[in-house]
Structure formats: structure tokens, C-alpha cells
Amino acid sequence: MLENNISNTSSIESTFHFKYQYLFFTFFSATWLISCIAAVKLVSIFGLTLTGGFMIFPFTSLAGTLIVEIYGYKNARQAAWSGFLLNILFVLFMYLVSIVPASPYWDLQNEFDAILMQSIRITCASLISFMISFFLSAYIMSNMKIKNHGNALPKRILFSSTAAITVDIVCFITLAFVGTIPTEAFVKLLIAAYSKKIVCEIVLLPVIWYLIDKVKANEGIEVFDFKTDFNPFSLDNVYHFNDYKCRVAQ
């Protein structure tokens, strides 16, 4: 039981470190960036037309949920801004490479631009919508975890993910496509994208649940954000034992 595992840790060292945190940070940022590049290709899965990014982005969402649940809101905030910076740098440097005149021995400029130089509007819409939805999901998960005393993990995942997906889809499709496609097509795209993401989240729930339990057991400790400042722009990413309580995994 949680109450038997919660301890006043002020007598222990003032800070703690995790074994797998940076591996999940790297996985989170990498899959986020790769999904943006893969989104250029349209794929057909069981007769449904999807972007290549749809195949990869669920792994980004999975990693984000795991980071929030085990490592806390502060570390999730750091992961989000690290991934955001990675995407911005990718776009910036790819743009610089693109505008430099191509060698006369290389005739793939059009192909390079088609794959790596996506619409600025699409890119901005994707980054903005993801950051908003990610922080919303992280906030909901962290606060529900405190209120539920660490219990009801599937409920936290589903509730926070549904809220995040709703905001992400509405924000992205509005920023990316409003005014560029007919209203009827806009509504159909909105409904289709939302339905696909919700179904994907439900299908992946057992996987996320299993992975979180396994990683918690291997880390031996998890964070509860009792005194966290949930400001998305805060630079504080340090947890102190004398300020926070944690649960030692059995």
C-alpha cells in the first residue's frame, strides 16, 4: 500500500538520481523529431490513409506519459523543452542547408526540400499544439496522482491523454488548415484525426501500464509533485527529499 511505502525522506540525501531517465528523454525527443519528418509520407494501413508520423508519434506520447508518471512534472517539463529545442534547431539548420546553392554534381534539391523542408505553417502548428497539449496532460496526471495517492493509474492515463488529444487535434488542425480547405473537409479531418488518436491510445493503454510498472520497479522510486510549481516556463528541475515525498517500489 502507498501509505506503507511513503516515507519522510528528510533524513536521506538531499537529491536523488534515476537510472533510465535520460534514456527516456532521448527516446522522447528522437521519436518526436522523427515523427515530424515521417509525416511527409502518406501510408495506407488496413485501407486507412495516415501520415507516416502517425506510426511513430504514439511512441512519443508513451514516453511522455512514462516520464510524467515516474520522473515527475519537472523532469517532464525539461524533456518537453529539450524536444522543442531539438525540433527548432532541426528546422533552422535544414533551412540553412536548403538555401545554400547546390553543387552542380547534385540534382536532388527538389527531393531534399520536399522531404525535409515542410511547410512553416504546418511545423509551427505541430510544435505549438504539442507543447500545449503535453503540459496539459502532464498537469492533469501529476495532480490526479497526488489526489489518488498514486493509485488508479489507468484512469490517470486515459483522462489526461483524452484531454491532451482533444486540445492537440483541435489546435493543430485549426492552426494548420483553417482557411485553406473547405469547412466540410476541415470537419471530416478533425473527426478522423481525433478518432484515430483515441483508438490508438486505448489500444496502447495496457502497454503503457505495463511499462510504467516495470520501470518503477527497476528505478525503485517515483516522484510525487506535492510542491511543484506547474508553470511551464519555470527552469526549476530539481527535486529535494526534504521538500518531496516519494514511493519506494517493492
C-alpha positions in Angstrom: 0.0 0.0 0.0 1.1 3.5 -0.7 0.8 4.7 2.9 3.2 2.0 3.9 5.7 3.0 1.3 5.6 6.8 1.7 8.3 7.9 3.9 9.6 11.1 5.2 12.9 11.2 3.4 14.4 14.3 5.0 17.0 12.0 6.7 18.2 10.7 3.3 20.4 12.6 0.9 19.1 15.9 -0.4 18.7 14.9 -4.0 18.3 11.7 -6.0 19.2 10.4 -9.4 17.5 7.9 -11.7 19.0 5.1 -13.8 16.9 5.4 -17.0 15.7 9.0 -17.1 18.0 10.3 -19.9 17.3 7.2 -22.0 13.6 8.1 -22.0 14.4 11.8 -22.6 16.4 10.8 -25.7 13.7 8.4 -26.9 11.0 11.1 -26.4 12.9 13.8 -28.3 14.1 11.4 -31.1 10.6 10.0 -31.8 9.1 13.4 -31.8 11.5 14.7 -34.4 11.3 11.5 -36.5 7.5 11.6 -36.5 7.6 15.2 -37.9 9.9 14.0 -40.7 7.9 10.8 -41.4 4.7 12.8 -41.6 5.7 13.8 -45.1 4.8 10.3 -46.4 1.2 9.1 -46.6 0.8 5.4 -45.7 -2.1 3.0 -46.1 -2.9 0.8 -43.1 -5.9 -1.6 -43.4 -7.3 0.8 -46.0 -6.9 3.9 -43.9 -4.7 6.7 -45.2 -2.5 8.0 -42.5 0.7 10.0 -42.3 4.0 8.2 -41.6 4.2 10.2 -38.4 1.1 8.6 -37.0 3.0 5.3 -36.8 5.8 6.9 -34.7 4.1 9.6 -32.6 2.3 7.1 -30.3 5.7 6.2 -29.0 6.4 9.9 -28.2 3.2 10.0 -26.3 4.0 6.8 -24.5 7.4 8.1 -23.5 5.9 11.4 -22.3 3.3 9.7 -20.2 6.0 7.5 -18.6 8.3 10.5 -17.8 5.5 12.4 -16.1 4.3 9.4 -14.1 7.7 8.2 -12.9 10.0 11.2 -13.0 7.6 13.9 -12.2 6.3 17.1 -13.8 9.6 19.0 -13.5 11.5 16.4 -15.5 8.7 16.1 -18.0 8.9 19.9 -18.4 12.6 19.6 -19.1 12.0 16.8 -21.6 9.4 18.9 -23.4 11.6 21.9 -23.8 14.5 19.8 -24.9 12.4 18.2 -27.6 11.1 21.6 -28.6 14.6 22.9 -29.0 15.7 19.9 -31.0 12.8 20.4 -33.4 13.5 24.1 -33.8 17.2 23.5 -34.4 16.4 20.8 -37.0 14.1 23.2 -38.9 16.6 26.1 -38.7 19.7 24.1 -39.8 17.8 22.3 -42.6 16.6 25.6 -43.8 20.1 27.0 -43.9 21.4 23.9 -45.7 18.5 24.2 -48.2 19.2 27.9 -49.2 22.9 27.3 -49.8 23.4 26.8 -53.6 23.5 23.1 -54.5 26.6 21.6 -56.1 26.4 21.2 -59.9 27.1 17.5 -59.3 24.0 17.1 -57.1 20.5 17.3 -58.6 18.3 16.2 -55.7 17.4 19.7 -54.4 13.7 19.3 -55.0 13.6 16.0 -53.3 15.6 17.4 -50.4 13.1 20.2 -50.0 10.1 18.0 -50.4 11.1 15.7 -47.6 12.9 17.9 -45.1 11.5 21.4 -45.7 7.9 21.1 -44.6 5.5 24.0 -44.6 6.5 26.5 -42.0 2.8 26.8 -41.0 2.5 23.0 -40.5 5.7 22.9 -38.5 4.7 25.8 -36.2 1.2 24.4 -35.8 2.6 21.0 -34.8 5.1 22.4 -32.2 2.6 24.8 -30.7 -0.2 22.2 -30.4 2.0 19.6 -29.0 3.5 21.8 -26.3 0.1 23.0 -25.1 -1.4 19.5 -25.0 1.7 18.0 -23.4 1.8 20.4 -20.5 -2.0 20.0 -20.0 -1.6 16.2 -19.9 1.4 16.4 -17.5 -0.5 18.8 -15.2 -3.6 16.6 -15.1 -1.6 13.4 -14.5 0.6 14.9 -11.7 -2.4 16.4 -9.8 -4.5 13.3 -10.2 -1.6 11.2 -8.9 -1.5 13.3 -5.7 -5.3 13.2 -5.2 -5.5 9.4 -5.8 -2.4 8.8 -3.6 -0.6 7.1 -6.6 -3.5 4.7 -7.3 -5.8 4.5 -10.4 -3.0 4.7 -13.0 -5.2 3.7 -16.0 -7.7 6.3 -15.1 -5.0 9.0 -15.0 -3.6 7.9 -18.3 -6.9 7.8 -20.1 -8.2 11.1 -18.6 -5.1 13.1 -19.2 -4.5 11.6 -22.7 -8.1 12.3 -23.8 -7.8 15.9 -22.7 -4.4 16.3 -24.4 -5.5 14.6 -27.6 -8.6 16.9 -27.8 -6.6 20.0 -27.4 -3.8 18.8 -29.7 -6.1 17.9 -32.6 -8.2 21.0 -32.4 -5.2 23.3 -32.0 -3.1 21.7 -34.7 -5.8 21.3 -37.4 -7.1 24.8 -36.8 -3.6 26.4 -37.0 -2.5 24.3 -39.9 -5.6 24.1 -42.1 -8.2 26.7 -41.3 -8.9 28.9 -44.3 -7.0 26.6 -46.6 -9.6 23.8 -47.1 -13.4 23.8 -47.2 -15.3 23.7 -44.0 -16.7 20.2 -44.7 -13.3 18.8 -45.3 -12.0 20.6 -42.2 -14.6 18.9 -40.0 -14.0 15.5 -41.5 -10.3 15.8 -41.0 -10.9 16.9 -37.4 -13.1 13.9 -36.6 -11.0 11.4 -38.4 -7.7 12.5 -36.7 -9.4 12.6 -33.3 -10.9 9.2 -33.7 -7.7 7.6 -34.8 -5.7 9.0 -31.8 -8.3 8.0 -29.3 -8.4 4.4 -30.6 -4.6 4.3 -30.6 -4.5 5.5 -27.0 -6.9 2.8 -25.9 -5.1 0.1 -27.7 -1.7 1.2 -26.2 -3.1 1.6 -22.6 -2.1 -2.0 -21.5 1.4 -1.5 -22.9 1.9 1.9 -21.2 0.6 0.5 -17.9 2.9 -2.5 -18.1 6.0 -0.4 -19.0 5.3 2.1 -16.2 5.1 -0.6 -13.6 8.3 -2.3 -14.8 10.3 0.9 -14.9 9.0 1.9 -11.5 10.2 -1.4 -10.1 13.6 -1.0 -11.7 14.1 2.6 -10.7 13.0 1.8 -7.1 11.5 5.2 -6.6 9.0 7.6 -8.1 8.1 11.3 -7.8 5.1 12.9 -6.3 4.8 16.6 -7.2 3.4 17.8 -3.9 5.1 21.2 -4.0 5.9 21.6 -7.7 5.4 24.9 -9.5 3.4 23.9 -12.6 4.5 27.0 -14.6 5.5 25.6 -18.0 8.3 28.2 -18.2 9.9 27.5 -14.9 13.5 26.5 -15.0 13.4 24.5 -11.7 14.0 20.9 -12.5 15.4 19.7 -9.1 13.6 17.5 -6.6 14.8 17.6 -2.9 14.0 14.9 -0.4 13.3 17.4 2.3 10.6 19.0 0.1 9.0 16.0 -1.6 7.8 12.6 -0.7 8.4 9.5 -2.9 7.3 5.9 -3.0 9.9 3.2 -2.8 9.0 0.5 -5.2 8.7 -3.1 -3.8 
